[in-house]
């Protein structure tokens, strides 16, 4: 009798354990299945074996953490106060963060270029610095005190330092028969997707309290710190590398380093991309205030900003996706085409200013900037020898960031007149076209010789 009861109880407990395991698998499956799907996508076509897949995942983490901090700053500096006061706060933000960064940015690339043996540590350090700064900012974000701005400057510097190192690392992790355009497209697209997922999460956290998106950023960047060290050891190898001889006359001329001897195509491609990057910085700041003061017809300020922001994000993602499908042929013509399309959209927005045209310009700016940057990467890959390519990437990224800062400064200083703003946007692009299009088309016709290197 006792034996029968014990046998029955053991059968019941066995069934309970099986049921528990089944429930556990059912609850666990969405997470493990999603993780496996993400890993399969990021490691496809040899990216897993080369280590590019890990860099793709790291960049996704970077994008998610950055957007959490952006959401926290936007809710504190911009949305929590009236327009006039918000404009003063953003101007203060630019003065305390962007102005010093404009001075620091030209130094970041060359400094990181001198430490090729510590790239994983540099990326991990950039992640850890932002984690600690996010924690520091969480105490000041509710009040908007002045201590928030130096921390924001530190976040910006660390973010761009990561970006410079990441660009230098990509050529080391290319899978076989994988172009640099395609590799950068995958990395960039992962960051955009992560940003799109993290942004609404950050907005939801901000409803709990302004410091909560920063707590989320802290956790994300701590994870990124450890993930950076999982990159292959060859990331830290400097074998076969040398510093680019980036001067007008070489060492005999004795001039200070510049980007002039990396090739005519690369130089003019940089000018064109700088114009598109300046447009991006200008539109972010100018439209943020314009749409808050004059929302799109029938929409609130927040919805108006969201429409334009989503348009720009979709355009950027579409440009990146298209870039991953294009062959790296004729990048000069591609850059000229993108600059012309952006200029045309800006001119039309100035001539027929409306909410629809603003959204179209935002989408066009995102699309053209993404494709033009991929074309610039292709020219650096093609024209700059492998042993100096990482040096050229570091310096070009710094120049483009400075252009973004300058465009943002113009956007914050300009009166809130839509037609005037669109005309200034067109002027920025026209200036870029004037200094770059002729050289790009001439180089495309002649073919680009290899540059002088040290």
QUIFENUR-V753837 format. One record per residue. N is the residue number from 1. RES is the residue in one letter. PHI is phi in degrees with one decimal (999 if undefined). NEAR is the number of other C-alpha atoms within 10 Angstrom. D_CENTER is the distance of its C-alpha to the mean C-alpha in Angstrom with 1 decimal. Layout:
N & RES & PHI & NEAR & D_CENTER
N & RES & PHI & NEAR & D_CENTER
This chain:
1 & X & 999 & 6 & 71.9
2 & X & -62.7 & 7 & 69.6
3 & X & -64.3 & 8 & 68.3
4 & X & -64.2 & 9 & 67.6
5 & X & -64.2 & 10 & 65.8
6 & X & -65.2 & 11 & 63.6
7 & X & -65.6 & 12 & 62.8
8 & X & -66.3 & 12 & 61.8
9 & X & -67.7 & 12 & 59.6
10 & X & -68.2 & 12 & 57.9
11 & X & -63.6 & 12 & 57.3
12 & X & -64.8 & 12 & 55.9
13 & X & -65.5 & 12 & 53.6
14 & X & -63.7 & 12 & 52.5
15 & X & -65.2 & 12 & 51.6
16 & X & -63.6 & 12 & 49.7
17 & X & -63.7 & 12 & 47.7
18 & X & -62.8 & 12 & 46.9
19 & X & -63.7 & 12 & 46.0
20 & X & -62.9 & 12 & 43.7
21 & X & -64.8 & 12 & 42.0
22 & X & -64.6 & 12 & 41.6
23 & X & -64.3 & 12 & 40.1
24 & X & -61.0 & 11 & 37.8
25 & X & -64.9 & 12 & 36.6
26 & X & -64.0 & 11 & 36.2
27 & X & -74.7 & 11 & 34.0
28 & X & -81.2 & 11 & 32.1
29 & X & -58.5 & 12 & 31.6
30 & X & -58.1 & 11 & 28.8
31 & X & -76.6 & 11 & 26.6
32 & X & -67.7 & 12 & 27.7
33 & X & -64.5 & 11 & 27.6
34 & X & -64.1 & 11 & 24.1
35 & X & -62.3 & 12 & 23.1
36 & X & -64.9 & 12 & 25.1
37 & X & -65.3 & 12 & 23.5
38 & X & -63.5 & 13 & 19.9
39 & X & -62.8 & 16 & 21.2
40 & X & -64.1 & 14 & 23.1
41 & X & -69.7 & 15 & 20.1
42 & X & -73.3 & 22 & 17.8
43 & X & -102.2 & 19 & 20.8
44 & X & -73.2 & 13 & 22.3
45 & X & 57.1 & 15 & 23.6
46 & X & 86.1 & 16 & 23.9
47 & X & -67.6 & 23 & 20.4
48 & X & -68.0 & 19 & 22.3
49 & X & -68.8 & 16 & 24.8
50 & X & -80.9 & 18 & 22.5
51 & X & 99.0 & 23 & 20.2
52 & X & -63.7 & 28 & 17.1
53 & X & -59.1 & 27 & 17.4
54 & X & -66.3 & 24 & 17.1
55 & X & -67.4 & 25 & 13.8
56 & X & -59.5 & 27 & 12.5
57 & X & -66.1 & 22 & 13.9
58 & X & -62.9 & 27 & 12.6
59 & X & -69.5 & 25 & 8.9
60 & X & -63.2 & 23 & 10.0
61 & X & -61.8 & 25 & 11.7
62 & X & -59.9 & 28 & 8.9
63 & X & -63.9 & 25 & 7.0
64 & X & -64.5 & 27 & 10.6
65 & X & -66.4 & 31 & 11.6
66 & X & -62.5 & 24 & 9.1
67 & X & -71.1 & 24 & 10.1
68 & X & -62.1 & 29 & 13.7
69 & X & -66.8 & 27 & 13.8
70 & X & -61.4 & 18 & 12.5
71 & X & -62.4 & 22 & 15.3
72 & X & -63.3 & 28 & 17.8
73 & X & -67.7 & 25 & 17.3
74 & X & -62.9 & 15 & 17.5
75 & X & -68.5 & 17 & 20.7
76 & X & -91.4 & 21 & 22.2
77 & X & -79.2 & 23 & 21.4
78 & X & -111.4 & 20 & 21.4
79 & X & -82.5 & 14 & 23.2
80 & X & -85.5 & 13 & 25.9
81 & X & -133.7 & 13 & 27.8
82 & X & -60.6 & 11 & 29.4
83 & X & -57.7 & 15 & 27.6
84 & X & -60.8 & 10 & 29.3
85 & X & -68.4 & 13 & 28.6
86 & X & -63.2 & 18 & 24.9
87 & X & -63.7 & 19 & 24.6
88 & X & -64.5 & 14 & 26.2
89 & X & -66.3 & 17 & 24.0
90 & X & -67.6 & 18 & 20.8
91 & X & -61.3 & 17 & 22.6
92 & X & -64.2 & 15 & 23.4
93 & X & -59.9 & 20 & 19.9
94 & X & -63.3 & 19 & 18.9
95 & X & -64.8 & 14 & 22.0
96 & X & -86.0 & 18 & 21.6
97 & X & -106.4 & 21 & 17.9
98 & X & -71.1 & 24 & 16.5
99 & X & -62.0 & 16 & 19.8
100 & X & -62.6 & 14 & 20.1
101 & X & -65.6 & 22 & 16.5
102 & X & -58.9 & 19 & 17.4
103 & X & -80.0 & 11 & 20.2
104 & X & -79.8 & 14 & 18.4
105 & X & -55.8 & 23 & 15.4
106 & X & -64.2 & 18 & 17.9
107 & X & -91.1 & 14 & 19.3
108 & X & -60.1 & 22 & 16.4
109 & X & -59.0 & 25 & 16.0
110 & X & -59.0 & 17 & 19.8
111 & X & -64.7 & 12 & 20.4
112 & X & -68.5 & 20 & 18.2
113 & X & -65.8 & 22 & 19.7
114 & X & -85.0 & 12 & 23.0
115 & X & -124.5 & 13 & 22.4
116 & X & -66.6 & 22 & 21.8
117 & X & -81.8 & 16 & 24.0
118 & X & -123.9 & 16 & 21.8
119 & X & -69.3 & 26 & 18.3
120 & X & -63.8 & 26 & 18.6
121 & X & -64.9 & 15 & 20.0
122 & X & -64.9 & 22 & 17.4
123 & X & -67.5 & 26 & 14.6
124 & X & -63.6 & 23 & 17.1
125 & X & -64.5 & 18 & 17.9
126 & X & -64.4 & 26 & 14.4
127 & X & -66.5 & 31 & 14.5
128 & X & -64.4 & 21 & 18.1
129 & X & -60.0 & 21 & 17.7
130 & X & -68.9 & 31 & 15.3
131 & X & -62.5 & 26 & 17.8
132 & X & -68.5 & 17 & 20.6
133 & X & -68.3 & 23 & 19.2
134 & X & -62.8 & 31 & 18.4
135 & X & -65.6 & 20 & 22.0
136 & X & -65.1 & 18 & 23.2
137 & X & -67.2 & 26 & 21.5
138 & X & -62.2 & 21 & 23.1
139 & X & -79.7 & 16 & 26.5
140 & X & -107.6 & 18 & 25.6
141 & X & -68.0 & 24 & 23.4
142 & X & -70.2 & 18 & 26.5
143 & X & -94.1 & 13 & 28.3
144 & X & 67.8 & 16 & 25.5
145 & X & -66.8 & 12 & 27.3
146 & X & -61.9 & 13 & 26.4
147 & X & -65.4 & 14 & 25.5
148 & X & -67.0 & 23 & 22.3
149 & X & -76.2 & 21 & 20.9
150 & X & -60.9 & 16 & 21.2
151 & X & -66.0 & 21 & 19.6
152 & X & -63.9 & 23 & 16.6
153 & X & -61.0 & 20 & 16.6
154 & X & -61.2 & 17 & 16.7
155 & X & -63.4 & 24 & 13.7
156 & X & -64.0 & 18 & 11.7
157 & X & -62.9 & 23 & 13.3
158 & X & -64.9 & 22 & 12.8
159 & X & -64.0 & 20 & 9.0
160 & X & -73.5 & 19 & 8.9
161 & X & -63.0 & 24 & 11.8
162 & X & -59.7 & 24 & 10.2
163 & X & -61.1 & 20 & 7.5
164 & X & -64.9 & 25 & 10.7
165 & X & -66.1 & 26 & 12.7
166 & X & -59.8 & 24 & 10.7
167 & X & -63.7 & 21 & 10.9
168 & X & -73.2 & 24 & 14.6
169 & X & -81.8 & 22 & 15.2
170 & X & -51.2 & 20 & 14.4
171 & X & -60.4 & 20 & 17.6
172 & X & -75.9 & 19 & 19.7
173 & X & -115.5 & 23 & 19.0
174 & X & -68.3 & 20 & 19.7
175 & X & -69.2 & 20 & 22.3
176 & X & -59.8 & 11 & 25.4
177 & X & 57.5 & 8 & 25.2
178 & X & -117.1 & 13 & 21.4
179 & X & -77.6 & 18 & 19.8
180 & X & -65.5 & 24 & 16.6
181 & X & -60.0 & 24 & 15.4
182 & X & -66.6 & 23 & 16.1
183 & X & -64.0 & 23 & 14.6
184 & X & -65.4 & 25 & 11.2
185 & X & -62.1 & 25 & 11.5
186 & X & -63.6 & 24 & 12.5
187 & X & -62.9 & 24 & 9.8
188 & X & -64.4 & 22 & 7.0
189 & X & -63.6 & 23 & 9.6
190 & X & -62.5 & 24 & 10.2
191 & X & -64.0 & 23 & 7.0
192 & X & -66.4 & 21 & 7.7
193 & X & -63.7 & 15 & 11.3
194 & X & -64.2 & 20 & 11.1
195 & X & -63.4 & 23 & 9.5
196 & X & -63.4 & 17 & 12.4
197 & X & -77.9 & 14 & 14.8
198 & X & -76.2 & 24 & 14.1
199 & X & -59.0 & 21 & 14.1
200 & X & -65.6 & 14 & 17.8
201 & X & -64.6 & 17 & 18.7
202 & X & -62.9 & 26 & 17.5
203 & X & -62.9 & 18 & 19.4
204 & X & -65.6 & 14 & 22.4
205 & X & -64.8 & 20 & 22.4
206 & X & -65.7 & 19 & 22.4
207 & X & -72.0 & 12 & 25.6
208 & X & -72.3 & 10 & 27.2
209 & X & 179.7 & 14 & 26.3
210 & X & -64.5 & 24 & 23.6
211 & X & -86.0 & 23 & 23.2
212 & X & -67.1 & 22 & 22.7
213 & X & -60.0 & 30 & 18.9
214 & X & -72.9 & 34 & 18.8
215 & X & -63.2 & 21 & 21.2
216 & X & -63.0 & 21 & 18.9
217 & X & -62.5 & 29 & 16.0
218 & X & -58.2 & 26 & 18.6
219 & X & -63.6 & 15 & 19.7
220 & X & -64.0 & 22 & 16.3
221 & X & -71.2 & 27 & 15.4
222 & X & -63.8 & 19 & 19.1
223 & X & -61.3 & 18 & 18.7
224 & X & -64.2 & 26 & 15.6
225 & X & -59.6 & 25 & 17.9
226 & X & -72.9 & 16 & 20.5
227 & X & -64.9 & 19 & 18.3
228 & X & -60.3 & 23 & 17.1
229 & X & -79.5 & 16 & 20.8
230 & X & -87.2 & 14 & 21.4
231 & X & -64.4 & 20 & 19.6
232 & X & -59.3 & 18 & 22.4
233 & X & -64.9 & 12 & 24.4
234 & X & -66.4 & 16 & 23.9
235 & X & -60.1 & 20 & 20.4
236 & X & -89.1 & 17 & 22.5
237 & X & -81.5 & 14 & 24.9
238 & X & -108.2 & 16 & 25.2
239 & X & -61.1 & 10 & 27.9
240 & X & 80.7 & 8 & 28.2
241 & X & -99.3 & 15 & 25.6
242 & X & -148.4 & 19 & 26.5
243 & X & -82.3 & 16 & 25.0
244 & X & -69.2 & 24 & 24.7
245 & X & -84.8 & 22 & 27.5
246 & X & -105.3 & 24 & 25.4
247 & X & -140.6 & 20 & 28.3
248 & X & -62.6 & 17 & 30.3
249 & X & -116.9 & 15 & 33.6
250 & X & 75.8 & 16 & 32.7
251 & X & -67.9 & 13 & 34.4
252 & X & -66.2 & 8 & 37.7
253 & X & -70.4 & 9 & 36.4
254 & X & 72.5 & 10 & 35.1
255 & X & -79.7 & 12 & 32.2
256 & X & -68.2 & 11 & 29.1
257 & X & -59.7 & 15 & 26.1
258 & X & -148.5 & 15 & 23.9
259 & X & -101.8 & 19 & 22.0
260 & X & -77.2 & 16 & 25.1
261 & X & -98.3 & 21 & 26.6
262 & X & -83.0 & 27 & 23.8
263 & X & 119.9 & 21 & 25.3
264 & X & -61.2 & 23 & 25.9
265 & X & -62.1 & 25 & 23.4
266 & X & -64.0 & 31 & 20.5
267 & X & -61.9 & 22 & 21.5
268 & X & -69.8 & 25 & 21.9
269 & X & -62.7 & 28 & 18.7
270 & X & -64.9 & 24 & 16.9
271 & X & -60.1 & 22 & 18.9
272 & X & -64.8 & 31 & 18.0
273 & X & -66.9 & 33 & 14.3
274 & X & -63.8 & 26 & 14.7
275 & X & -64.3 & 27 & 16.7
276 & X & -67.6 & 32 & 14.1
277 & X & -68.7 & 31 & 11.4
278 & X & -63.4 & 27 & 14.3
279 & X & -59.8 & 30 & 15.1
280 & X & -61.1 & 23 & 11.8
281 & X & -61.6 & 22 & 12.5
282 & X & -62.4 & 29 & 16.1
283 & X & -64.2 & 27 & 15.9
284 & X & -58.5 & 20 & 14.0
285 & X & -79.6 & 21 & 16.7
286 & X & -66.3 & 25 & 19.6
287 & X & -69.6 & 25 & 19.5
288 & X & -57.7 & 23 & 19.0
289 & X & -82.4 & 24 & 22.4
290 & X & -61.5 & 21 & 24.0
291 & X & -75.6 & 22 & 23.6
292 & X & -72.4 & 19 & 24.7
293 & X & -80.1 & 15 & 27.8
294 & X & -131.1 & 17 & 28.3
295 & X & -63.5 & 19 & 26.9
296 & X & -61.8 & 22 & 27.0
297 & X & -55.6 & 10 & 30.6
298 & X & 78.4 & 8 & 31.8
299 & X & -122.0 & 13 & 28.6
300 & X & -78.3 & 15 & 27.7
301 & X & -62.4 & 19 & 25.1
302 & X & -64.3 & 14 & 22.8
303 & X & -66.4 & 15 & 23.3
304 & X & -61.7 & 22 & 22.8
305 & X & -63.6 & 22 & 19.4
306 & X & -63.7 & 13 & 18.5
307 & X & -62.2 & 19 & 19.8
308 & X & -66.9 & 25 & 17.7
309 & X & -63.1 & 19 & 14.5
310 & X & -65.4 & 16 & 15.3
311 & X & -59.8 & 22 & 16.3
312 & X & -63.8 & 24 & 13.0
313 & X & -65.1 & 21 & 11.2
314 & X & -64.7 & 19 & 14.0
315 & X & -61.2 & 23 & 13.9
316 & X & -63.8 & 25 & 10.3
317 & X & -63.6 & 24 & 11.4
318 & X & -65.3 & 19 & 14.7
319 & X & -62.0 & 25 & 13.6
320 & X & -65.2 & 29 & 11.7
321 & X & -65.3 & 19 & 14.8
322 & X & -63.0 & 15 & 17.1
323 & X & -60.8 & 24 & 15.6
324 & X & -71.3 & 21 & 16.4
325 & X & -97.5 & 11 & 20.0
326 & X & -79.3 & 13 & 20.6
327 & X & -81.2 & 13 & 22.4
328 & X & -78.9 & 20 & 21.2
329 & X & -116.2 & 12 & 24.2
330 & X & 58.4 & 15 & 24.5
331 & X & -64.3 & 25 & 20.9
332 & X & -61.3 & 26 & 22.5
333 & X & -65.0 & 18 & 24.0
334 & X & -63.0 & 19 & 20.8
335 & X & -64.3 & 28 & 19.0
336 & X & -60.5 & 21 & 22.1
337 & X & -62.5 & 16 & 22.3
338 & X & -64.9 & 24 & 18.8
339 & X & -64.7 & 26 & 19.6
340 & X & -66.7 & 17 & 23.0
341 & X & -63.0 & 17 & 21.8
342 & X & -63.3 & 27 & 19.4
343 & X & -63.0 & 24 & 22.4
344 & X & -61.4 & 17 & 24.8
345 & X & -64.7 & 23 & 22.9
346 & X & -67.4 & 31 & 22.7
347 & X & -63.3 & 22 & 26.4
348 & X & -64.8 & 18 & 27.4
349 & X & -65.9 & 25 & 25.6
350 & X & -72.6 & 21 & 27.6
351 & X & -76.6 & 13 & 30.8
352 & X & -126.6 & 14 & 30.6
353 & X & -62.8 & 17 & 28.6
354 & X & -163.4 & 15 & 28.2
355 & X & -61.6 & 19 & 25.9
356 & X & -62.7 & 15 & 25.6
357 & X & -66.9 & 18 & 24.7
358 & X & -63.9 & 26 & 22.0
359 & X & -64.0 & 21 & 20.4
360 & X & -63.3 & 20 & 20.9
361 & X & -64.2 & 28 & 19.3
362 & X & -60.8 & 29 & 16.2
363 & X & -64.9 & 26 & 16.1
364 & X & -65.0 & 25 & 17.0
365 & X & -61.7 & 29 & 14.4
366 & X & -64.3 & 27 & 11.6
367 & X & -64.0 & 27 & 13.7
368 & X & -70.1 & 27 & 14.6
369 & X & -63.8 & 28 & 11.4
370 & X & -63.1 & 27 & 10.1
371 & X & -69.2 & 29 & 13.6
372 & X & -65.3 & 29 & 14.2
373 & X & -67.5 & 28 & 11.3
374 & X & -64.9 & 29 & 12.7
375 & X & -66.2 & 29 & 16.1
376 & X & -62.4 & 26 & 15.4
377 & X & -59.1 & 24 & 14.5
378 & X & -64.0 & 24 & 17.7
379 & X & -69.1 & 25 & 19.7
380 & X & -63.3 & 25 & 18.7
381 & X & -64.4 & 21 & 19.8
382 & X & -78.6 & 18 & 22.9
383 & X & -97.2 & 18 & 24.0
384 & X & -101.2 & 25 & 23.1
385 & X & -55.8 & 19 & 25.3
386 & X & -56.0 & 16 & 23.9
387 & X & -70.6 & 16 & 25.4
388 & X & -125.6 & 19 & 23.3
389 & X & -67.4 & 22 & 20.1
390 & X & -63.6 & 30 & 18.0
391 & X & -62.2 & 26 & 19.3
392 & X & -64.9 & 26 & 18.2
393 & X & -62.4 & 25 & 14.6
394 & X & -60.5 & 25 & 14.5
395 & X & -74.2 & 24 & 16.1
396 & X & -67.3 & 24 & 14.3
397 & X & -61.2 & 23 & 10.8
398 & X & -63.8 & 22 & 12.9
399 & X & -61.6 & 20 & 14.5
400 & X & -66.0 & 22 & 11.6
401 & X & -67.4 & 20 & 10.4
402 & X & -61.1 & 23 & 14.1
403 & X & -62.9 & 23 & 14.3
404 & X & -62.2 & 22 & 11.8
405 & X & -62.4 & 23 & 14.0
406 & X & -64.6 & 19 & 17.1
407 & X & -61.6 & 26 & 16.3
408 & X & -63.8 & 23 & 15.7
409 & X & -63.2 & 21 & 19.0
410 & X & -64.3 & 20 & 20.8
411 & X & -62.7 & 27 & 19.7
412 & X & -76.8 & 23 & 21.1
413 & X & -86.4 & 13 & 24.2
414 & X & -78.8 & 14 & 25.2
415 & X & -60.0 & 13 & 27.9
416 & X & -81.1 & 17 & 27.1
417 & X & -120.8 & 12 & 28.6
418 & X & -60.1 & 20 & 26.8
419 & X & -63.8 & 16 & 28.5
420 & X & -61.4 & 14 & 28.0
421 & X & -61.8 & 24 & 24.3
422 & X & -67.0 & 27 & 23.9
423 & X & -66.1 & 18 & 26.2
424 & X & -65.1 & 20 & 24.1
425 & X & -58.9 & 30 & 21.0
426 & X & -64.3 & 22 & 23.3
427 & X & -65.0 & 17 & 24.6
428 & X & -60.0 & 21 & 21.2
429 & X & -70.8 & 26 & 20.7
430 & X & -63.4 & 21 & 24.4
431 & X & -63.4 & 13 & 24.1
432 & X & -62.4 & 23 & 21.4
433 & X & -66.2 & 23 & 23.6
434 & X & -63.1 & 12 & 26.6
435 & X & -94.2 & 14 & 25.4
436 & X & -125.5 & 25 & 23.7
437 & X & -62.8 & 22 & 25.3
438 & X & -59.9 & 13 & 28.7
439 & X & -64.6 & 19 & 27.5
440 & X & -65.5 & 26 & 25.2
441 & X & -67.3 & 18 & 28.1
442 & X & -64.9 & 14 & 30.6
443 & X & -66.1 & 19 & 28.7
444 & X & -64.7 & 16 & 28.3
445 & X & -72.7 & 12 & 32.1
446 & X & -81.3 & 9 & 33.1
447 & X & 86.0 & 12 & 30.8
448 & X & -101.1 & 17 & 28.8
449 & X & -71.9 & 13 & 30.8
450 & X & -68.9 & 14 & 29.3
451 & X & -78.6 & 16 & 28.5
452 & X & -74.4 & 16 & 30.4
453 & X & -134.1 & 17 & 29.2
454 & X & -69.3 & 11 & 30.7
